[in-house]
Amino acid sequence: MSTDTETRTEGETTAPRATDSADESLVGGIGTGTALLAVVSVQLVAFAAAVGVGYPGAYAGFAVLSAGAIAAYRNRGAFGILSATLGTVLLVALGLPLLMMVARQNPDLVVEMAADPGVQQALYLSVYAPLLAAIVSVAFGVPLALVLARGFPGQELVESLVDLPLVVPHSVAGLAILFGFGEGGAFGGVQFTVPVIDFTFTFAVLQTMLGMVLAMTFVSAPFAVNAAREAFESVPTRVEWAARTLGANRFETFRRVTAPLAWRGVLTGGVLAWARAVSEFGAVAIVAYSVEFFYPLEGEISAQHAPVFIYNTYLSAGLEESGAVATLLLALSAVIFLLVRTVAYDDGGWP
Amino acid sequence: MTLDIDVSATFTAEGADRFEVAADLSVADGETLVVLGPSGSGKSLLLETVAGFHDHEGRVALADRDLTGEPPEERGLGFVFQDYALFPHKTVRENVAFGGRYHDIRNPDDLLTEFGVADLADRYPPTLSGGESQRVALARALAVRPDAFLLDEPLSALDVPTRQTLREVLADVLADQTAMYVTHNRTTARAIADRVAVIRDGSIVQIGTPEEIFERPDSPFVARFTGANCLELADDALATPEGRLDFDGTDGLGTTGDDATHLAIRPEHVELNPEGPADADFSASVERAIQEDGRCLLALDVAGQRLDAYASSPPERDEVGISLPRERVTLLSA
């Protein structure tokens, strides 16, 4: 529990400063890594002290002032100090609620919740279904990203369509899925039969795994497509041309040059899509409030996506219990977040 | 093999007008044709079109083989890029051996040795200097034994000493290759070309041997771009206190004097009398003297027009006499 907290905290507090000081050695001759560790430790001790004496709000002031002090120490001038101070106000607004939520949990209750099969099932579903959505997003998003990266007339229209889910309210997205693919929509209720094994599958989205994955794909696909497109665009055209003049056709050029140079961006997009799907609430709550799926420990079961489960727990059991589950989901999200950072900044951006 | 080109291609860039590139020229077997033109003249687009990277109309043929509908990988044309375009995720040796899946290639290590970069075989391109990168790129292009070479400003990104060394390497490589070489650098063009084609706004404006292009430009544009002086002749523009420079068009010059509007002469052919205008065509005032390796470039003012000339050392007087040898002068009509 506490390990998770620290890991996440480190991510929250060091990332912005890492970019600030990455390429310069600090005054005084200590290494950048050591200095970062010292800053993070001081912040954690200060937070613990503030919580300990019962004035956690005091930590907010400390964080903002210490950022200004660091800027002053590094000779950033009045403007630099002002920027660091104001920037830290936002960081506090983002980080403090999460820190406080974790700090205010009852550890026994968190452990109890972690042992609850219902919670475990919800968390399992919240990794598994988003993973399917991410795989779908990447499998079909990569070809689309390739086409977009190459450019074509009318591209802006397609780009807008790709970005549309980002601005559609998620409850609306859920309704759209029901109107589009639900009963009476395209494919809704249509039966597909696989001839040889005589397997019949009825296309239905309401309260099904298919519906949940569709809803998650709807909201997460833009991340996969855009990240992959940027990755493909970052491969210089001339490098691909060089491959062509050496005898590689379009597919060989993709396989031996474009893909090896772009896979990291594509993977980042996939993980981003996964993370986005994990956090989805609105669309999932409408389309697939509760779904049946295969759970390795117990076989076919029915469960809810964790954000939905947490909302239910909050309504039925209150803040304390839902907070404990939320902390578990937060830890899970932190792991995914770390994964994103590790994948995306493998070339030295992550300390 | 002879490379015959008769293409036109239209390009539309965002926020820019349509740009058309059209050329009808032929590169003889073993010949190096330099396409010389300023930035934005479409010379790289022309080369890329020949390579098959852009849709085009017309015809590209290599010997008797029509390449027009062929994709780049089927054209048998080697391409060397200004920014090297090495595969950053492959070692130097893997770069050179890249074409081995599709062609019977030359031994990569032999090639790397030939270009003096054998010790870099296991390095990755981002760790190489510009000169090293271009040597690797040359080795890579040669490895697949292309029928003809296309080179897009291969020396432009290099510093001067490296450029001079690599220019010699290139001259050796291209000695018996059919090659089309694009550059904006007239020194490189003159050093490396069997023939030069000057391109402007997407069209070839003059084509000929380096001697013809540099000594007998046929337009003010070519004259200026190849580094010749280009003086206006209109309305006594070259009248000086010592008299008017008079050409009657009978001196075996390119254009008859009557409709000539410009006069072109290379700086190295301008004769200088440092003592003043005696025995010279007319006098000129020295605006600036720039010491170069072993000689001094003088920027002169002749009746309000600029004229460059060379002297062995900076003149002591502000006024010098200049003569324009008739056989070195080309008369042009704009």
Chai-1 contact restraints between the chains, C-beta under 6 A:
chainA,res_idxA,chainB,res_idxB,connection_type,confidence,min_distance_angstrom,max_distance_angstrom,comment,restraint_id
A,R238,B,F81,contact,1.0,0.0,6.0,A-B,restraint_1
A,R238,B,A85,contact,1.0,0.0,6.0,A-B,restraint_2
A,V239,B,A85,contact,1.0,0.0,6.0,A-B,restraint_3
A,W241,B,F53,contact,1.0,0.0,6.0,A-B,restraint_4
A,A242,B,A85,contact,1.0,0.0,6.0,A-B,restraint_5
A,R244,B,P72,contact,1.0,0.0,6.0,A-B,restraint_6
A,R244,B,E73,contact,1.0,0.0,6.0,A-B,restraint_7
A,T245,B,P72,contact,1.0,0.0,6.0,A-B,restraint_8
A,T245,B,F79,contact,1.0,0.0,6.0,A-B,restraint_9
A,L246,B,F98,contact,1.0,0.0,6.0,A-B,restraint_10
A,L246,B,G99,contact,1.0,0.0,6.0,A-B,restraint_11
A,L246,B,V144,contact,1.0,0.0,6.0,A-B,restraint_12
A,G247,B,E73,contact,1.0,0.0,6.0,A-B,restraint_13
A,G247,B,G99,contact,1.0,0.0,6.0,A-B,restraint_14
A,G247,B,Y102,contact,1.0,0.0,6.0,A-B,restraint_15
A,G247,B,H103,contact,1.0,0.0,6.0,A-B,restraint_16
A,N249,B,E73,contact,1.0,0.0,6.0,A-B,restraint_17
A,V257,B,F87,contact,1.0,0.0,6.0,A-B,restraint_18
A,P260,B,H89,contact,1.0,0.0,6.0,A-B,restraint_19
A,L261,B,H89,contact,1.0,0.0,6.0,A-B,restraint_20
